[in-house]
Amino acid sequence: GENVEQHPSTLSVQEGDSAVIKCTYSDSASNYFPWYKQELGKRPQLIIDIRSNVGEKKDQRIAVTLNKTAKHFSLHITETQPEDSAVYFCAASPPRAGSYQLTFGKGTKLSVIP
Amino acid sequence: DTEVTQTPKHLVMGMTNKKSLKCEQHMGHRAMYWYKQKAKKPPELMFVYSYEKLSINESVPSRFSPECPNSSLLNLHLHALQPEDSALYLCASSQDLIGFYDEQYFGPGTRLTVT
């Protein structure tokens, strides 16, 4: 089955700096890669996703890059703000008939220091 | 309405009890999921229902029994659980369209404690 590795496990940045979280996956058939943000005591929320037919996607301060050859993808957050503090999970899913089989990375606890 | 609801929010049960977790969505999604999340760990997929049929069972012990009575409801029946089954149980849903991925929406979860 799929195995997703995520680094680092914790990340502290100064407010306004950039944060980068990296993930690798093992199943070359995986073609959908979402990123979730989970605040303490709350549900995971999708912040951005990328499909295998594109190499980069951006949404305001958040961007994701995908390298299918190397089987890794990364989350980039620019101009970080204290409200970005949370646990971030990457995930990968092989193609299915419309439903997911998401395997999550272990998570990165991001702390943005004001 | 872009919301998945779950009841109860918290549940404490003994190892001999039988209880059920409920999940509901009214977004017309045809794929529904159960995840288990232990503290400081990622969600782990347990079951996937697609068009009310069980399509994935990730080798979950039989003391967890899922049920999808209709396209809006998903239940998880619990029986003879162990203390190590204590966790946050998350329900999620997504569109089920061949060749098209849409966002997977998570519910707020049920915090289960097995005593």
Interface residues (C-beta under 8 A of the other chain):
Chain A: Y32 P34 K42 R43 P44 Q45 L46 D49 R51 F89 S93 R96 A97 G98 S99 Y100 Q101 L102 T103 F104 G105 K106 G107
Chain B: R30 A31 Y33 K40 K41 P42 P43 E44 L45 V48 S50 S55 I56 L90 S94 Q95 D96 L97 I98 G99 F100 Y101 E103 Q104 F106 G107 P108 G109
